[in-house]
Amino acid sequence: MRIIKNIRNKSLFATLLVYILTSSTTVFAQQIFSNNKYPLTYFRQPLDITPPALAGSFGEIRGNHFHSGIDFRTNQREGYPVYAVADGYVSRLRVQNSGFGQALYINHPNGFTSVYGHVQRFAPKIATIVKNLEYEKKSFEIDEFPNETLIPVRKGEVIAWSGNRGSSGGPHLHFEIRDSKTEETINPQFFGIDIPDNIPPVIYSLYAYKLNGKPFTENTPKQAIAISGGGGGVYKANAPVSLVGEIGFGIVTTDRHSGLSGLNGVYSIQLELDGKLVYTSALERFAFEDSKAINSHIDYPTFLNTKRSIQKSFVEPGNPLSIYSNLVNSGKINFIDGEIHQLKYIITDSKGNASTLSFSVHSGASAPAVTSIPAGVNFSYNKLNEFNNDEIKVVFLMGTLYNDLNFSYKKMPKPAGNAWSNIHQIHNRYTPLHTGFELSIRADNLPEELREKALIVNTNGSSQGGSFVNGFIKANPRNFGSFYIAVDTIAPRIIPTNISEGKNMAGLSKIFFKISDNLSGLKSFNGYIDGKWVLMEFDAKTATLWHSFDERTSSGKHTLELVVDDTKNNIKRYSVSFFR
C-alpha cells in the first residue's frame, strides 16, 4: 500500500488519496476529506440517467477558461427531468443569449449553491416567474436574484428539463456546486456526485522547456521527450535525457471515465524530483475571476498554433490561480550538478485513479550562459505599465501580465476600405493577458458625424468596441494583436423564416427570424404585436430569434413590428401583418 499526502495551500481541506495496488496493477482509490468540509451524502444526482456519464469534467481545459462544472451526457437529446439536488430556494434566475442560455441557481442551507445550465425549459412555477420578469423588464435577457421565500424547492423536485440553450455544443446538463459566500466553484465529485470510473488518465507527451532565468515566451526552446507504456497507467521515457540549466517541464494528459466518455480533464498533476515533490496542481476549486489564467497554466503559444494543451509544471509569477502547492522554485529545476536525477509525474483523476510517468535526467555540470534581454520596452508584471506615442496610448494595469514582458510595437499602413487610422501592432498574440488593456488610437480625419459610429477592430475583423474621447477612439481589447479604427454605419439584418405579409399563422406556435450584424455586434431586439411589447427569444449560436404565441395574441388580424439595433445604434425595422 502506498499513501500519498497532498496538502494544497490556501485550501479549505486536505485530500488523502489511498492507493491500493492489486496483483493486476489496477489502481483503486478512496477519497477521504479531512474535517468533513464537503458533505458526501447531502446531495443527490441532478439527473436520473443511469449510469451517469460526463461529456466534460471539472477544471478541464477550455478556450480561455477552466471548465467550471461537470457536463452530464443526456443521450444526445433534450428533455430529461432535472432535479434539485437538495432542499433550498432558487437564488438566481438567468437567461442569456449565449453562455448558459437558461440557468437557475439554488442556495442550500449547508452553505453551498447548485447551478443548472443550458436547460431547455424551467418547471412551470419557475417558468411563469421568469416570463413575468421578462415582460416586466421588457427584456429577454434577465439576471434576477429572488428572495428565499419566492421559490422554495425540495430535494428531488423537478426544477427544469435538460437542453441545449446558450453556448452549448450539444444537448447536456451543465452542473456546478459553488461556495455560497465566496462564489468559488468546487469539483462536484467531492460531494459524492458519483461518476463510474476505473480508468487511469492517459499521458501522451512530455516536454522540457529551457528557461535559464528568462520569462517563458513563444521563443522559449522546447524539447520533446519520447515516452512509451500506458499499461496499468505506467509510463516511462524511452531513454534518459540530458539537460542543463534551469528547466521547466510540461505534460499532455487527459482522462476518460467508464462507459460513455469523451476526453476529459485530469484532477491533479504532481512532479517529483528524486522522490520529493516540486510541483502540484489540483483542481478542487477556483475563483471565476482567476479562470482566464488557464492561458498561463498551459503553453499558450503551442495551443494557439496546434490546439494541443501542454500543461506547464512551472508557475509564472503573475499567475493568480490558487490550484498550486508543494512548489519548489515555482516548479523550475536547475540541472547544474552533473548528477543523474530521477523524476516522476503522478497524474490523478477525481476518482483517485492514477497514472505515473518516470524518466531520468543527466544533469549538466555548470549553468549555461544567460543571454541578455533584447533592447526594447521592458514591462514588469507587478507594476502599471504604459506605452505612448503621437498615435496611440496603451495602459496595462497591474495584474494584466503573467510575467515580465519585453514589449514590442509596430506601425503599419492604413488598410484599404473602412479604416480611419494606421494599423498598430500591439506586441503579439502569443502572450496571454489576464484582464486586457486600455488602448487609444488617434482618429485620422474622422468626420464629426462618424465619431459615434467609430470603433477599434482587430485585423481579423473582430470588433473591440470603443468610443470617441478627445480625438482618440478608446477601447479595452482582451488580447494583444493588430488594431485600427473602423466605423459601423450599417444596420443589422432581419430575415423572416416562417412569416410573410398577410400570412395565416393559426397553425403555428412560433414566429422565427434570423438576425445578424456586420461589425459592432447586436445590442438589442424588441418585438411588438399591435403596439405592445412581446417576448422575443434568441439563440446566439444559430442566430435564431423567435416569439412563442400565448394568450396575449388572440385570433384575428395583427401587426408585428421587430426592431433590432447594434452597439453603434444602427437600427433595422421589420413590419408585417398576419392572422391568427
N, C-alpha and C positions, 0 to 999 in steps of 0.2 A: 504494500500500500504506500502510495506517495501522497503527501499532503503539501499543498502549495498555498501559502498565505499571500493574499493580495490586498493590501490596505491602501486605499486611494485617498489622497489629500483632499481636503475641502468636501468631504463626503459625509452623509448622514449615517453611514453604516459601513461595516467591513464585510466582504463576502468571503466565506470559507468554501473553497471548492475541494471536495474529497474525491480523488481519482482511484478507482478500483480496477486494477488490471487483471483480466481473466486470462486463461490459457490461450484463448484465440486472439489475444491482444486488443479486443474491443474495449473501448473506454466508456465506462458508465460514470455518472456523477450525481451527487446530491447537493442541492443548494441549501445552505443554512444561513439565515440572515440574523446577525447579532442584534441584540436589543429589540428584536421584533419590530423594527421600524416599518417594515412593509408587511401588511397582513396577507397571509397566503390563502385564506378561505373566505374572505369578506365578499369578494366579487365573483359573479357568475360569468359565463361566456356571453358575449353580446349577440351571438347567433346560435341557432340550433342545428347547424350543419355539422354532421359527424362523418369522419373525423375532421376537426378544424385544420385548415391549411392556409399558408401565407403566400401572398404574392409580393410582399415586401416586409422586411424586418426592421426593428427599431435601430435607428442610428446608421442605417446603411447609406452609402454614398449616393447622393443625388446632385443634380446640377445646382451649384451654389448653396447647398444646404445638406445637413444630415436629415434623414427621414425621421419625422417627429413622432411616429407611432408604428403600429403594425397594420398591414393591409390584409384583411381576411378575404380569401377567394370565395366567390359566390357562383361557382359553376358556370361562369361566363354569361350570367343573366342577372336581371334585376328583380326586385320584388320580394326578397326574403324578409320576414319579420325581424326587426332589430329590437332587442330587449334592453331595458335599463339594467345595468349590472349590479345595482344595489339601490336601496331606498335613498331618496334625496329630493331635490327640486331642480327644475330647469332654470339654470342661472344665466344662460346666454342663448339667444336665437340669432343665427347669422345666415343671411342669404347674399351670395356674391355672384357676379358674372363669371368669375373664374375661381381659383383657389379651391376651397371645399365645396363650392356650389351651394348646397344646403347642408347646414350643420346645426347640431344642438349640443349644449354642454350641461352636465348635471353635477351639481355640488352635492357631496355626500357628507354625513355627519362626522366621518373619521378624518376629515381634513384633505380629502383628495377630490379631484374633479375628473369625470369621464367625458370623453369627446367622441362624437359620432359624425363622420364626414362623408360627403358625396351621396347623401341619401336621396332616394327617388322622390319620396313624399313623407310628410310628417303624419303622425297619428291624428285622427280628426280633431280632437280638442286642441292640439297644438297647432294644426294647420289653420284652424279658424282664427286663432290669436295672431298668427303670422300674417294672414291675409288682411285682417283688420288693421294691423300695424302698417302694412304696405299702403293701404288706402288712406290711412290717417296721414302718413308722411308723403304720400304720392311718390313713392319710390319702390322699385323692385328690390334694390339692394338695401338691406337693413342690418343693423348690428345692435341688438337690444339686450338689456340686462334686467329681466323680470325680477321682482322681489320674491322671496322664498315662499310666499303664500299663494302666488298666482298659479303655478303649475307643479304641484307635488306629484311625485311618481313613486311607485313601489317596485321593489326588486322583481324582475321577471315581467314587468308590464311592457307591452308593445308601445314603443315611442316613435317608430318610423319604419320604413321599408328600404332595403338596400338599393343603391342606384349607381349612377354613373355621371352625376352632375359635376359642374365646375371643371377643373383641370384634370380630372380623372382620365387615365388612359385606357380604361375598360371597366366593366362592372366589378365592384368590390366594396367592402366597408373599410374605411379608414378609422382606426380606433386608437385613442390615447388615454393615458391616465396622467394627470398633472397634479403637482402640489398646489393646492388652492391658494396658498399665501404667496409663494414665490412665482407661481405660474411656470416653473420648470417642468418639462415633460420627462417622464420616467418610463423605463422599459416595462411594459405591461406584464411581461413574463415573470417579473419579480413579485407579482401579486397573485400568482397561482393561475394566471391565464395560460393554460397548458396547451402547448403545440407538440404533437408527437414528433420526436426527433432522436434518432440514434446514429446519425451520420456525422462524422467529424468534418471540420472545414477542409476545403481544398486549397492547397498552396500552388500557385502557378509559376511564380518567378521571384528572383531575389536580385537586388541591385546594391552597388556600393557607390556613394557619392563622395568625390574628393573635394572636401570643403576647404581645408587648410586655412582656417581663420577668416574666410571671406563669407559674406552673406550668400545664401542659396539664390541662384538665378537660373534663367534658361540656359546660361552658358556654363553652369557647373558641370565638370566632367562626370560622366556616369558610366559605370562598368556593370554589365550583366554577368551574373554568376550562374552557371548551369547547374540545375538541380534535377533529381530524379526520385522515384519512390512514390509513396502515397498509400501503400497497403497498410491498413490499420491506422492511417493518419500519420505515418512515419516517413519523413522526407530527409534527404541529405544532399549536400553539394557533391557534384561528380568528382571534384578534385580540390585540393587545398588552393587557396587564393593568396597571392602576395599583394600586400597593401602597405603604404607608408604615409604617415602624416595624419591629419585629422579627417576622419571618415564618418559619414552618416549612412545608415542602411535604410532600405525601403523594400516593401514586400507587396505582392499582388495576391490577394486571398479572398475567397468568397465562401458562403455556406449554403447547404441545402438541408431541407427538412425531410422527414419521412413522408412517403406518399406524394401527392401533388405539390411540387415545389419548383420555383424558379431559382435563379442565382441570387441569394440574399447576402446581407452583410454579416460580418462576424461581430462577436461581443467584445473580446479583448485581444490585444496583441502585446506580448511580453518578449523582451530581448534580454538574454543573459550573456554576460562576458565572464568566462572562466567560473561559471556556477553562481555568479552574482547578478541580480537584476540591475540593468542600467536604464531601462525604459519600460513603462507600462502605459497603455491607453485602454480605457474600459468605458464602454458606452452604457452606463447605468442611468444617467440623466444629464440634461444640459439646458441652458437658457436659450430662448429663441434669438435674443439679440447677439448671441455668440455663434449661431449656426453657420453664418457665411464663412467663418474661419475654417470650414472644411477645405477651402482653397489654399490654406496654409498647411493643413494636415496632409494633403496629398501633393504629389509632384504635379503642380498646376500646368506648367508648360507642356509636359507629356500628355496630360489629359486633354488639353486643347488640340493638340496635334493628332492624337491617336484614339482618344476616348478611353484610354487604359488608365485605371485608377491605381497608381502606386502609392501606398500609404507609407509616408516617411516615418522613420523611428527616431527622429530628432525634432526638437521643438524650436520654432523661431521665437525670438524674444518678444515680439508684439502679438503673439497668438494668445487670445484671452480664454480659450477653452479650459474648463476645469476637469477634463477627462484624463489628464496625465498624472502619473505618480511614479515613485521609485526612480526619479530622474537623476542620473549622474552626468554632469556636464551637458545637460539638456539632451542626453541621448547620443552625443557625439563622442567618438572613441579615438584616442591618439595611439597610433601604431608606430612607435619610435624606439622600442626597446630591443629589437632584434629577436624576440621570442616567438614561439608558436602559441596562439591563443585559440581556445575552443568557444564557439558562440552557438547559441541555440535560441530559436524562436519557439514560443508556445502560443498557439492560436486557439482560442476557445469560443464556442458559441453560447447562446443564452441558456442552453440546456445543460451545459457542462461538458459536452463532447470536445475533445482536444486533438489537435494535430501538432507535431513538432517538426522543426527543420534544423538540422545540425550541420555546422560547417566549421572549418578551421582556417585561420588566417596566419600566414607567415609575415610577421611584422618587419618593416624596415628598421635599420639601426639608428637612423637620425631623421630629424624633421626636414622635409623639403623646403627650399627657399620659398618665401611668401612673396608673390608679386604684388606690386603696389596697385592701389585702386586707380583706375584711369582718371585723368583730369576731367573735371566736369562739375556739375552742381550736386553736392552730396547732401542728402536729406537724412535726418535721424528719425528712427521710428517712434521715439518717445518725446518728440517736440512738434510744435506747429511749424509748418514749412510753407514758404511762398516762392513763387516764380512769376516775374512780371517783365513785360516789355511794352512797346508802344501799342501792340495789337491784342495782347492777351493778358489776363490776370488769372493765376492759379493759386488756390489755397488748399492745403492739406491740414486738417485739424489733427491734433494728437489722437492717436487711436486709429488713424486711417491705414497706416502701413504696418505690415507684419515684421519688417526687417529694415535695416538701413538701406538706402537706395542711392545709387549713382544715377541721378535723374538725367534724362535726355529729352531734347526738344528739337523739332524741325518744322520750318515753314515751307509749304508747298504752294504752287499756283492755284488760283481760284478755279474750281471745276466748271465745266460748261453747264449751261442751263440755269436752274433755280439756285443760285448761290450769291451771297451778299458779303462774302469775306474770302480770304485765302483759307486753305486747309492748314490746320495746326495739328501736328502730330505730337500728342502729349505722352511721352515715354513710349511704352509698347504694351501690347495686350497680354504678354506673358507674365506680367507682375500683377498678382491679385491685390485688391483693395478690400478693406473691411467695411468702410462706411461711405465710400465715394468721396468726391471732392467738389470744390466750388470752381467753376470755370466761367470766365467772362471773355467774350470775343468782341472786338470793336467792329461795329457795322460799317460797311463800305458803301457810302452814298445811299443809304436806305431811306426811301421816301417816308415822310411822316405818316402817310395813310397806311403804310405797311408795318409800322412798328408793332402794333398789337397782333399782327399775324406772323411775326418772326419767331424763330426757334433755332436751337442748335441741333444739328443732326450728325450722326456718325457716317463715315464714308460707306458703310454697309447699308445705309438708308434708314437706320432706326432713329426715331425721334428721341431727343434727350429733354424735350420741353424747353422752357426758358421764357424770360420776359425782358423788356427793354428798360435799361437803367443807365441813365447818363451817357448815352452814346454806345453802350455795350449791350449785348444780349447775354444774360446771366442764367446759367443752368447748373445742375448738380449731377453730372454723369456718375455712374456707379463703377465704371471700369475705364482703364486707360484706352486710348485709341486716337483716331484722326477725326477732327471735327471741323465743321464750318457752319455758317449761318444760312438758313433757307427760310422761305415763307410758305405758309399754307393758306391759300385763298379758295380752296376747292371744298365744297360741301360734301358730306358723306353720301353714300349710295344707298338707296332703298329699292329692293327688288321684291315685289309681291309674288308669292309662290302658289297660293291657292285662292286668291280673291281677285276679282276684276269688277269693273263698273257694272252695277245692276245685277250682280250675281245673287242667286238664292242660296244662302248658307244654312238653310234649315237642317240639312242632313249632316252638317259638320260641327264638330265640337270646338275647333280652334281655327284661328286665322294665323297663317305663317308668312314670315318675311325673311329675307337675307339682308343684313346691313353691314356696311364696312366703311372704312375711311382710308384716304390715300397716304396720309403722313402723320399728322399730330396725334391721332387716336380718338376714338369715340369718348365723349364726355357724358352724354345723357340721351335718353329716348323716352318719349311720352306719347301715349295713345289717348284719344278722346272719342267716345261714341256719343253722338248727339250733344257734343259740347262738354260732356262730363268725363273726367279722368278715369281711365280704366287701366288695370294692371297688365303690363306687357312684361313677359319673362324672356330672359336672354341666356343663351349658351355660347360663351366666347369661343370655345374650340371649334364649333361648327358655324359660327356667325349667324345663328338662327334666333330670330325674335318671334314670339307668339303671344296671342291672347286667347285664354280659355273662356268661352261663353259661360255665363252663370245667370242667376235670376235678375241681374241688373239689365240684361238685354232681352226685352220682351219680343213677341212676334210682331212682324210688320217691317216697315222701311226704316233704315237707319243710315247715318253718315259717320264714317270713321275718318279721323284725321290723325296721322302719325307725324311726329316732329322729332328729328334726330339731329343733334349738333355735336361738333368735335371740340377739342380743347382750345382751339383758336376761334371759337364762336362762329364757325361757318355752319349754317342751318339748312337742312333739307326737309321739305314738307311733302306729304303724300296724302291725298284725299280721295275717298271713294264712297259711293252709295251701295248699299247691299240690303238684302231682305232676309228675315228670319221667319 
